[in-house]
Structures are given as structure tokens and as C-alpha cells.
Amino acid sequence: MKPATGGALRHVLTHLLTPLLMCVGMGLAYLGAFAHPSPHQLPVAVVGEAPAARVLAQTIGDKADGRLAVRTVADRAEAVRRLEARDVFGAYVPDRHHPELLVASAGSDTTAMAVQKVFTPVAARQGAPLKVTDIVPPAEGDPTGQGVFFLLVALSIGSYASVAVIGGAGGALPMRLRAALAAGMSLVVAVIGAAFAGPVFHLVDHGLWGLWGMAWLYSAGILLVGTGLHTFLKRWTTLGVMVLFVMLNFTSAGGVYRPELQNGFFAALHSFWNGAGFVEGVRSLVYFGHAGLGRNVTTLAVWLAAGVATVAAAWAVERRRATRPAAAIVPGAGAGDGAAEEEMEEAVGV
């Protein structure tokens, strides 16, 4: 093998490390989060204050062996209020002839199905068919309730792919211009997301302006964090933002399975990761009377603040580098090749 060919082969093999790490990371994240969904302290309720209702709740809880957190509520109206506040995800109304299960599938279709699997055998033991009442169904244009999650995917791809372009093709620009491009791109991505959610696919039937605002907060956080990280990670930026905003983000967002159906790691991420803030924020705004909306918007705002801080740190580092005495450079020594190499690496990541 010629020396030039051997060098080129080693060069290619070195760069193939990035997609291999992406493959391993995606497999660990997605299979770890979605392969074995199972309830963990899933909050449900049995309606009634009579001793029989309390005994039923205790029996269901004992048989669940930690999978359910069963409580009793006074009446059907209180059960509806707790479902709308997302304190519980299913409420069983025992009746010898007409047992009923209340769910709110707009909060999570998979959780509603899991609750139904729990209480269908309970009704069957009474010899009566179970009536399932969905008190908070999703919008007509989003029958599974998962459209918001797929909207999150579109917003994320538009955002982190823009990071690669700004960092690679725009790497020679000063940080203030790159930050301005990131902020402007986040507005465009949010407008596209709102168009998908509203007039294009009708995923929501109201609250579109609020959805657009949360989409902008979400996208701006990703773009600013990624733009700032590029100063430190260079050609590893794409892998870094994929870890943050795909591998850990999509899996903990609650769009496929809520944290009550996931293991402790992804359930913990759900409490503060930005994708969960967006998905749960849109659900709160559109379906659940703004319950918990402030907390979710705060999550998105904190990620945006983290992006601003990352950009500020990168700007300070670049200023310090610029003030150092320039080393002697031999003309044609390959500085341009290095920049082109980094841009190629970013493009491959997209």
C-alpha cells in the first residue's frame, strides 16, 4: 500500500469513530429508554369512600408490587379534577353492573393504555364490561396524542443541524454574529414548528401563539448552547449536541412513554430536560388548563439562560485566544486544510 493511501485510510478510519459513537449512543439511549416500558409508582385512584373502595384500592396496590401508587378519592368529580391536574392518570369507578375507568389520553396515550390494562381484569372479576371514558382526549388532528413529540423532533433537527452549519461554515465569523444567526434561526424554526402544529397538520386547535413561544425558547436554547460549545468541542460538536438534544432529550421527553413507565434514569431527566419542558408545556397549555405550565416554561427559560452563558464563555475564550501573540506560520502549511476538515466533519454530522 502506498504511503499516501495508508495515510488517507488512517484519516478516514479516525473520522469513522464519530458515527460509531453515534450508533452506540443511540442504541443505548433508545433501547434503554423504550425497550422495556413498565409502570413505576404510576398514580391511579379508586373512586369512593366506602370501606369496599378502600379495600379494593389496598388490594390493587398490594398486587401491583410497587408498579402503582393507588389512592382513593371521594367522588367522580374529584377524580376528574385530579386527572385534569395530572395528579393521577386513571380513576376507577367501581360499580357492580357498570364499572367505569376515567383516563386523560391527551397526557399520554401509552399511559392511558397501561392504566386500562390494570383495571380491565378488575372489572372482569366483577363480571361486567369496563366502560372507558376519556375526559381529556387529544385534538382531532392528533388522535394518538404523539404529534407534539414528533413536532419536537422536527424542531430539534432544525436547531442542532443549524448549529453544525453555523459552527462549520460560519466558524470564521465573530461570536456576536454567530450568536445573532443562532437567535434568528431559532425564530424561523419556531415559525415552521407553529405552522406544522396549526394550519398544516392541526395538531392543536388553540394556544398556537403559546406553542410558538415555547418552540422559540426550546430552539433558541439548543442553538445557543450548541454555538457556544463549538468553541470548545470543535469537530466533536455534532456528537455533543446529539447526546444532549437527541439521545438524552427524545428519550426523556415523555412523548412516547411518560416517566412513570420508564426506568429511574430517564424518569429523572424528564424533570428538568428541555424536551420534556416543551412536550409537557404544550400539553399543559392546550389540554390541561395551564396546570404546571409555569414550571415547564421555567425549564425552557433555564436552558435558554444556559445557552446565553455558554455563548458568553465561548466569546471570552475566543477573545483571549485572539490577544495571544500569533505563532510563526509557514505560508501554505495547511491552515486552510484544517478549517475545511472541520467544516467537513460538521457537514457529515448533519
Sine and cosine of phi, psi and omega as CSV:
sin_phi,cos_phi,sin_psi,cos_psi,sin_omega,cos_omega
0.00,0.00,0.75,-0.67,0.00,-1.00
-0.90,0.44,0.53,-0.85,0.01,-1.00
-0.83,0.56,-0.65,0.76,-0.02,-1.00
-0.90,0.43,-0.65,0.76,0.03,-1.00
-0.91,0.41,-0.67,0.75,0.03,-1.00
-0.88,0.47,-0.66,0.76,0.03,-1.00
-0.91,0.42,-0.66,0.75,0.02,-1.00
-0.91,0.42,-0.62,0.78,0.01,-1.00
-0.91,0.42,-0.70,0.72,0.05,-1.00
-0.87,0.49,-0.60,0.80,0.01,-1.00
-0.89,0.45,-0.71,0.70,0.01,-1.00
-0.91,0.42,-0.69,0.72,-0.01,-1.00
-0.88,0.47,-0.59,0.81,0.05,-1.00
-0.88,0.47,-0.69,0.73,-0.04,-1.00
-0.97,0.26,-0.35,0.94,0.07,-1.00
-0.95,0.32,-0.19,0.98,0.06,-1.00
-0.88,0.48,-0.59,0.81,-0.03,-1.00
-0.89,0.46,-0.80,0.61,0.03,-1.00
-0.90,0.44,-0.49,0.87,0.06,-1.00
-0.91,0.41,-0.66,0.75,0.06,-1.00
-0.91,0.42,-0.60,0.80,0.06,-1.00
-0.89,0.46,-0.69,0.73,0.00,-1.00
-0.87,0.49,-0.75,0.67,0.00,-1.00
-0.89,0.45,-0.70,0.71,-0.03,-1.00
-0.90,0.44,-0.69,0.72,0.00,-1.00
-0.91,0.41,-0.65,0.76,0.02,-1.00
-0.89,0.45,-0.73,0.68,0.01,-1.00
-0.89,0.46,-0.68,0.74,-0.07,-1.00
-0.94,0.35,-0.80,0.61,-0.11,-0.99
-0.95,0.32,-0.69,0.73,0.01,-1.00
-0.95,0.33,-0.59,0.81,0.05,-1.00
-0.91,0.42,-0.55,0.83,-0.05,-1.00
-1.00,0.03,-0.56,0.83,-0.21,-0.98
-0.89,-0.45,-0.20,0.98,-0.16,-0.99
-0.94,0.34,-0.58,0.82,-0.09,-1.00
-0.74,-0.67,0.93,0.36,0.03,-1.00
-0.93,0.38,0.72,-0.70,0.00,-1.00
-0.41,-0.91,0.66,-0.75,-0.02,-1.00
-0.88,0.47,0.63,-0.78,0.09,-1.00
-0.71,-0.70,0.97,-0.26,-0.02,-1.00
0.79,0.61,0.71,0.71,0.02,-1.00
-0.95,0.33,0.87,-0.50,-0.06,-1.00
-0.96,0.28,0.84,-0.55,0.07,-1.00
-0.67,-0.74,0.20,-0.98,-0.05,-1.00
-0.67,-0.74,0.47,-0.88,0.19,-0.98
-0.92,-0.39,0.76,-0.65,-0.09,-1.00
-1.00,0.05,0.79,-0.62,0.06,-1.00
0.72,-0.69,0.53,-0.85,0.01,-1.00
-0.94,-0.33,-0.08,1.00,0.01,-1.00
-0.92,0.38,0.40,-0.92,0.02,-1.00
-0.81,0.58,-0.57,0.82,-0.02,-1.00
-0.90,0.44,-0.62,0.79,0.01,-1.00
-0.92,0.40,-0.64,0.77,0.00,-1.00
-0.92,0.38,-0.63,0.77,0.04,-1.00
-0.90,0.43,-0.66,0.75,0.02,-1.00
-0.88,0.47,-0.71,0.70,0.01,-1.00
-0.88,0.48,-0.67,0.74,0.00,-1.00
-0.91,0.41,-0.65,0.76,-0.01,-1.00
-0.91,0.42,-0.71,0.71,0.01,-1.00
-0.89,0.46,-0.68,0.73,-0.01,-1.00
-0.90,0.44,-0.65,0.76,-0.01,-1.00
-0.91,0.41,-0.67,0.74,-0.01,-1.00
-0.94,0.34,-0.45,0.89,-0.04,-1.00
-0.95,0.31,-0.40,0.92,0.07,-1.00
0.82,0.57,0.78,0.63,0.07,-1.00
1.00,0.02,-0.15,0.99,0.00,-1.00
-0.97,0.24,-0.43,0.90,-0.03,-1.00
-0.83,-0.55,0.51,-0.86,0.18,-0.98
-0.91,-0.41,0.99,-0.15,-0.17,-0.99
-0.99,-0.15,0.73,-0.68,0.09,-1.00
-0.74,-0.67,0.18,-0.98,0.11,-0.99
-0.93,-0.37,0.52,-0.85,0.10,-1.00
-0.81,-0.59,0.39,-0.92,-0.18,-0.98
-0.91,0.42,-0.72,0.69,-0.10,-1.00
-0.46,-0.89,0.02,-1.00,-0.06,-1.00
-0.90,0.44,-0.62,0.78,-0.01,-1.00
-0.88,0.47,-0.66,0.75,0.04,-1.00
-0.92,0.39,-0.60,0.80,0.04,-1.00
-0.87,0.49,-0.68,0.74,0.03,-1.00
-0.88,0.47,-0.69,0.73,0.00,-1.00
-0.88,0.47,-0.65,0.76,-0.01,-1.00
-0.94,0.34,-0.56,0.83,0.09,-1.00
-0.92,0.40,-0.66,0.75,0.00,-1.00
-0.93,0.36,-0.48,0.88,0.07,-1.00
-1.00,0.05,-0.06,1.00,-0.04,-1.00
0.86,0.52,0.57,0.82,0.16,-0.99
-0.98,0.20,-0.53,0.85,0.10,-1.00
-0.74,-0.67,0.31,-0.95,-0.04,-1.00
-0.88,-0.47,0.11,0.99,0.10,-1.00
-0.19,-0.98,0.59,-0.81,0.02,-1.00
-0.69,-0.73,0.84,-0.54,-0.05,-1.00
-0.99,-0.15,0.82,-0.57,0.04,-1.00
-0.97,-0.22,0.98,-0.19,-0.06,-1.00
-0.95,0.32,0.66,-0.75,0.06,-1.00
-0.38,-0.92,0.71,-0.71,-0.09,-1.00
-0.88,0.48,-0.55,0.84,-0.08,-1.00
-0.94,-0.34,-0.48,0.88,-0.09,-1.00
-0.68,-0.74,0.91,0.41,0.06,-1.00
-0.91,0.42,0.54,-0.84,-0.08,-1.00
-0.72,-0.69,0.62,-0.79,0.10,-1.00
-0.89,-0.46,0.82,-0.57,0.05,-1.00
-0.99,-0.13,0.76,-0.65,0.05,-1.00
-0.70,-0.71,0.19,-0.98,0.07,-1.00
-0.72,-0.69,1.00,0.08,-0.16,-0.99
-0.94,0.35,-0.30,0.95,0.06,-1.00
-0.90,0.44,-0.42,0.91,0.04,-1.00
-0.97,0.23,-0.48,0.88,0.07,-1.00
0.09,-1.00,0.91,-0.41,0.00,-1.00
-0.91,0.41,-0.62,0.78,-0.02,-1.00
-0.93,0.37,-0.57,0.82,0.05,-1.00
-0.93,0.38,-0.66,0.75,0.04,-1.00
-0.87,0.49,-0.63,0.78,0.04,-1.00
-0.92,0.39,-0.63,0.77,0.01,-1.00
-0.90,0.44,-0.66,0.76,0.03,-1.00
-0.90,0.43,-0.65,0.76,0.00,-1.00
-0.89,0.46,-0.61,0.79,0.03,-1.00
-0.91,0.42,-0.50,0.87,0.01,-1.00
-0.95,0.33,-0.71,0.71,-0.18,-0.98
-1.00,-0.08,-0.25,0.97,0.06,-1.00
-0.87,0.50,-0.71,0.70,0.06,-1.00
-0.91,0.42,-0.51,0.86,0.02,-1.00
-0.89,0.45,-0.71,0.70,0.03,-1.00
-0.92,0.39,-0.60,0.80,-0.02,-1.00
-0.89,0.45,-0.57,0.82,0.02,-1.00
-0.92,0.39,-0.37,0.93,0.08,-1.00
-1.00,0.06,-0.07,1.00,0.01,-1.00
0.96,0.29,0.48,0.88,-0.02,-1.00
-0.72,-0.70,0.57,-0.82,0.06,-1.00
-0.95,0.32,0.55,-0.83,-0.03,-1.00
-1.00,0.00,0.81,-0.58,0.10,-0.99
-1.00,-0.04,0.82,-0.57,0.00,-1.00
-0.97,-0.25,0.83,-0.55,0.00,-1.00
-0.90,-0.43,0.86,-0.50,0.02,-1.00
-1.00,-0.07,0.97,-0.24,-0.08,-1.00
-0.99,0.14,-0.32,0.95,0.06,-1.00
-0.73,-0.69,0.98,0.19,0.01,-1.00
-0.98,0.21,0.39,-0.92,0.05,-1.00
-0.95,0.30,0.16,-0.99,0.00,-1.00
-0.89,0.45,0.41,-0.91,-0.04,-1.00
-0.87,0.50,-0.54,0.84,0.01,-1.00
-0.98,0.17,-0.05,1.00,-0.01,-1.00
-0.69,-0.72,0.93,0.38,-0.16,-0.99
-0.89,0.46,-0.47,0.88,0.01,-1.00
-1.00,0.03,-0.22,0.98,-0.05,-1.00
0.97,0.24,0.08,1.00,-0.04,-1.00
-0.98,-0.18,0.03,1.00,0.00,-1.00
-0.88,0.48,-0.58,0.82,0.01,-1.00
-0.89,0.46,-0.60,0.80,0.03,-1.00
-0.91,0.41,-0.68,0.73,0.01,-1.00
-0.93,0.36,-0.48,0.88,0.16,-0.99
-0.90,0.44,-0.65,0.76,0.08,-1.00
-0.84,0.55,-0.67,0.74,0.01,-1.00
-0.87,0.49,-0.72,0.69,0.00,-1.00
-0.89,0.46,-0.71,0.71,0.03,-1.00
-0.88,0.48,-0.65,0.76,-0.04,-1.00
-0.92,0.40,-0.70,0.71,-0.02,-1.00
-0.90,0.43,-0.70,0.71,0.04,-1.00
-0.87,0.50,-0.54,0.84,-0.06,-1.00
-0.98,0.18,-0.79,0.62,-0.09,-1.00
-0.97,0.25,-0.42,0.91,0.12,-0.99
-0.93,0.38,-0.57,0.82,0.06,-1.00
-0.91,0.41,-0.55,0.84,0.08,-1.00
-0.86,0.51,-0.69,0.73,-0.01,-1.00
-0.89,0.46,-0.65,0.76,-0.01,-1.00
-0.93,0.36,-0.72,0.69,-0.02,-1.00
-0.90,0.43,-0.64,0.77,-0.01,-1.00
-0.96,0.28,-0.59,0.81,-0.04,-1.00
-1.00,0.09,-0.92,0.39,-0.04,-1.00
-0.93,0.37,-0.49,0.87,-0.03,-1.00
-0.97,-0.23,0.29,0.96,-0.07,-1.00
-0.87,0.49,-0.43,0.90,-0.02,-1.00
-0.99,0.14,-0.20,0.98,-0.01,-1.00
-0.97,0.25,0.50,-0.87,0.08,-1.00
-0.91,0.42,0.40,-0.92,-0.09,-1.00
-0.86,0.51,-0.58,0.81,-0.04,-1.00
-0.89,0.46,-0.58,0.82,0.03,-1.00
-0.96,0.27,-0.62,0.78,0.05,-1.00
-0.90,0.44,-0.64,0.76,0.04,-1.00
-0.91,0.42,-0.62,0.78,0.04,-1.00
-0.91,0.41,-0.64,0.77,0.06,-1.00
-0.89,0.45,-0.65,0.76,0.02,-1.00
-0.89,0.46,-0.70,0.71,0.00,-1.00
-0.90,0.43,-0.68,0.73,0.01,-1.00
-0.91,0.41,-0.65,0.76,0.00,-1.00
-0.91,0.41,-0.57,0.82,0.01,-1.00
-0.90,0.43,-0.58,0.81,0.05,-1.00
-0.90,0.43,-0.68,0.74,0.00,-1.00
-0.91,0.42,-0.71,0.70,0.02,-1.00
-0.87,0.50,-0.66,0.75,0.00,-1.00
-0.91,0.41,-0.63,0.78,0.05,-1.00
-0.89,0.46,-0.69,0.72,0.03,-1.00
-0.88,0.48,-0.69,0.73,0.01,-1.00
-0.88,0.47,-0.68,0.74,0.02,-1.00
-0.91,0.42,-0.59,0.81,0.04,-1.00
-0.91,0.42,-0.68,0.74,0.06,-1.00
-0.88,0.48,-0.71,0.70,-0.08,-1.00
-0.93,0.36,-0.53,0.85,-0.07,-1.00
-0.98,-0.17,-1.00,-0.07,-0.16,-0.99
-0.93,0.38,-0.41,0.91,-0.08,-1.00
-0.99,0.13,-0.82,0.58,-0.09,-1.00
-0.90,-0.43,-0.13,0.99,0.06,-1.00
0.83,0.56,0.70,0.71,0.03,-1.00
-0.93,0.37,-0.48,0.88,0.06,-1.00
-0.78,-0.62,0.48,-0.88,0.01,-1.00
-0.95,-0.32,0.01,1.00,0.13,-0.99
-0.28,-0.96,0.13,-0.99,0.02,-1.00
0.97,0.26,0.41,0.91,-0.10,-1.00
-0.92,0.40,-0.60,0.80,0.01,-1.00
-0.91,0.42,-0.66,0.75,0.05,-1.00
-0.90,0.43,-0.63,0.77,0.06,-1.00
-0.88,0.48,-0.68,0.73,0.03,-1.00
-0.87,0.49,-0.66,0.75,0.01,-1.00
-0.88,0.47,-0.68,0.73,0.02,-1.00
-0.94,0.35,-0.57,0.82,0.06,-1.00
-0.89,0.45,-0.63,0.78,0.02,-1.00
-0.92,0.39,-0.71,0.70,0.04,-1.00
-0.85,0.53,-0.69,0.72,-0.03,-1.00
-0.90,0.44,-0.77,0.63,-0.04,-1.00
-0.91,0.42,-0.68,0.74,-0.01,-1.00
-0.89,0.46,-0.61,0.79,0.05,-1.00
-0.87,0.49,-0.72,0.70,0.01,-1.00
-0.90,0.45,-0.74,0.67,-0.08,-1.00
-0.90,0.43,-0.66,0.75,-0.02,-1.00
-0.96,0.28,-0.65,0.76,0.07,-1.00
-0.87,0.50,-0.73,0.68,-0.02,-1.00
-0.91,0.42,-0.66,0.75,0.01,-1.00
-0.89,0.45,-0.66,0.76,0.05,-1.00
-0.93,0.37,-0.66,0.75,-0.02,-1.00
-0.90,0.44,-0.45,0.89,-0.04,-1.00
-0.85,0.52,-0.54,0.84,0.02,-1.00
-0.88,0.48,-0.53,0.85,-0.08,-1.00
-0.99,-0.13,-0.59,0.81,-0.11,-0.99
-1.00,-0.07,-0.39,0.92,-0.02,-1.00
0.81,0.59,-0.85,-0.52,-0.12,-0.99
-0.94,0.33,-0.17,0.99,0.06,-1.00
-1.00,-0.01,0.09,1.00,-0.05,-1.00
-0.88,0.47,-0.69,0.72,-0.03,-1.00
-0.86,0.50,-0.70,0.72,0.04,-1.00
-0.89,0.45,-0.65,0.76,-0.01,-1.00
-0.89,0.46,-0.72,0.69,-0.02,-1.00
-0.95,0.31,-0.47,0.88,0.07,-1.00
-0.92,0.38,-0.63,0.78,0.06,-1.00
-0.88,0.47,-0.73,0.68,-0.08,-1.00
-0.94,0.33,-0.70,0.71,-0.23,-0.97
-0.92,-0.40,0.07,1.00,0.14,-0.99
-0.82,-0.57,-0.91,0.42,-0.12,-0.99
-0.87,0.49,-0.76,0.65,-0.01,-1.00
-1.00,0.05,-0.40,0.92,-0.14,-0.99
-0.99,0.11,-0.82,0.57,-0.02,-1.00
-0.88,0.47,-0.60,0.80,-0.09,-1.00
-0.96,0.28,-0.37,0.93,-0.03,-1.00
-0.95,-0.32,0.06,1.00,-0.12,-0.99
-0.96,0.29,-0.34,0.94,-0.03,-1.00
1.00,0.10,0.15,0.99,-0.03,-1.00
-0.97,0.22,-0.55,0.84,0.04,-1.00
-0.99,-0.12,-0.84,0.55,0.07,-1.00
-0.79,-0.61,0.72,-0.70,0.10,-0.99
-0.94,0.34,0.29,-0.96,-0.07,-1.00
-0.87,0.49,-0.42,0.91,0.02,-1.00
-0.92,0.40,-0.25,0.97,0.04,-1.00
-0.96,-0.29,0.14,0.99,-0.05,-1.00
-0.89,-0.46,0.16,-0.99,0.04,-1.00
-0.96,0.27,0.14,-0.99,-0.13,-0.99
-0.87,0.49,-0.56,0.83,-0.05,-1.00
-0.90,0.45,-0.81,0.59,-0.04,-1.00
-0.96,0.29,-0.50,0.87,0.09,-1.00
-0.89,0.45,-0.62,0.78,0.03,-1.00
-0.93,0.38,-0.66,0.75,0.03,-1.00
-0.87,0.50,-0.57,0.82,-0.03,-1.00
-0.85,0.53,-0.45,0.89,-0.09,-1.00
-0.97,0.26,-0.28,0.96,-0.05,-1.00
-0.57,-0.82,0.00,1.00,-0.03,-1.00
-0.98,0.18,0.44,-0.90,-0.15,-0.99
-0.95,0.33,-0.56,0.83,0.03,-1.00
-0.89,0.45,-0.65,0.76,0.07,-1.00
-0.90,0.44,-0.62,0.79,0.05,-1.00
-0.86,0.51,-0.65,0.76,0.00,-1.00
-0.95,0.32,-0.78,0.63,-0.06,-1.00
-0.87,0.48,-0.76,0.65,-0.02,-1.00
-0.94,0.33,-0.51,0.86,0.05,-1.00
-0.91,0.42,-0.68,0.73,0.04,-1.00
-0.91,0.42,-0.66,0.75,0.05,-1.00
-0.87,0.49,-0.69,0.73,0.01,-1.00
-0.88,0.47,-0.69,0.73,-0.04,-1.00
-0.92,0.39,-0.71,0.70,-0.18,-0.98
-1.00,0.03,-0.59,0.81,-0.20,-0.98
-0.90,-0.44,-0.48,0.88,-0.23,-0.97
-0.88,-0.48,0.54,0.84,0.14,-0.99
0.85,0.53,0.56,0.83,0.05,-1.00
0.94,0.34,0.21,0.98,0.03,-1.00
-0.89,0.45,0.87,-0.50,-0.01,-1.00
0.98,0.18,0.08,1.00,-0.07,-1.00
-0.89,0.45,-0.67,0.74,-0.03,-1.00
-0.85,0.52,-0.66,0.75,0.01,-1.00
-0.90,0.44,-0.65,0.76,-0.03,-1.00
-0.94,0.33,-0.64,0.77,0.06,-1.00
-0.90,0.43,-0.61,0.79,0.05,-1.00
-0.88,0.48,-0.65,0.76,0.06,-1.00
-0.84,0.54,-0.73,0.68,0.01,-1.00
-0.90,0.43,-0.63,0.78,0.00,-1.00
-0.91,0.40,-0.59,0.81,0.03,-1.00
-0.91,0.42,-0.65,0.76,0.06,-1.00
-0.91,0.43,-0.61,0.79,0.07,-1.00
-0.90,0.44,-0.67,0.74,0.04,-1.00
-0.89,0.46,-0.61,0.79,0.07,-1.00
-0.89,0.45,-0.60,0.80,0.06,-1.00
-0.90,0.43,-0.69,0.73,0.04,-1.00
-0.88,0.48,-0.68,0.74,0.01,-1.00
-0.90,0.43,-0.62,0.78,0.01,-1.00
-0.91,0.41,-0.68,0.73,0.05,-1.00
-0.89,0.46,-0.68,0.74,0.01,-1.00
-0.88,0.47,-0.67,0.74,0.03,-1.00
-0.90,0.43,-0.66,0.75,0.02,-1.00
-0.90,0.43,-0.66,0.75,0.02,-1.00
-0.88,0.48,-0.67,0.74,0.01,-1.00
-0.90,0.43,-0.67,0.75,0.01,-1.00
-0.91,0.42,-0.68,0.74,0.00,-1.00
-0.92,0.40,-0.59,0.81,0.07,-1.00
-0.90,0.44,-0.67,0.75,0.01,-1.00
-0.91,0.42,-0.64,0.77,0.04,-1.00
-0.90,0.43,-0.61,0.79,-0.05,-1.00
-0.93,0.37,-0.42,0.91,-0.03,-1.00
-1.00,0.05,-0.13,0.99,0.04,-1.00
-0.95,0.31,0.53,-0.85,0.06,-1.00
-0.87,0.50,0.74,-0.67,-0.01,-1.00
-0.94,0.34,0.72,-0.69,0.05,-1.00
-0.96,0.27,0.40,-0.92,0.02,-1.00
-0.90,0.43,0.77,-0.64,-0.03,-1.00
-0.88,-0.48,0.80,-0.60,0.06,-1.00
-0.98,0.20,0.81,-0.59,-0.02,-1.00
-0.82,0.57,0.70,-0.71,0.05,-1.00
0.96,0.27,0.35,0.94,-0.08,-1.00
-0.99,0.15,0.01,1.00,0.12,-0.99
0.95,-0.32,0.23,0.97,0.04,-1.00
-0.87,0.49,-0.65,0.76,0.02,-1.00
-0.90,0.44,-0.59,0.81,0.03,-1.00
-0.88,0.47,-0.62,0.79,0.01,-1.00
-0.90,0.44,-0.68,0.73,0.02,-1.00
-0.90,0.44,-0.67,0.74,0.01,-1.00
-0.90,0.43,-0.60,0.80,0.01,-1.00
-0.89,0.45,-0.69,0.73,0.00,-1.00
-0.90,0.43,-0.67,0.74,0.00,-1.00
-0.90,0.44,-0.62,0.79,0.04,-1.00
-0.89,0.46,-0.67,0.74,-0.01,-1.00
-0.88,0.48,-0.67,0.75,0.02,-1.00
-0.89,0.45,-0.68,0.73,-0.04,-1.00
-0.90,0.44,-0.62,0.79,0.03,-1.00
-0.89,0.46,-0.62,0.78,-0.01,-1.00
-0.89,0.45,-0.58,0.81,0.04,-1.00
-0.90,0.44,0.00,0.00,0.00,0.00
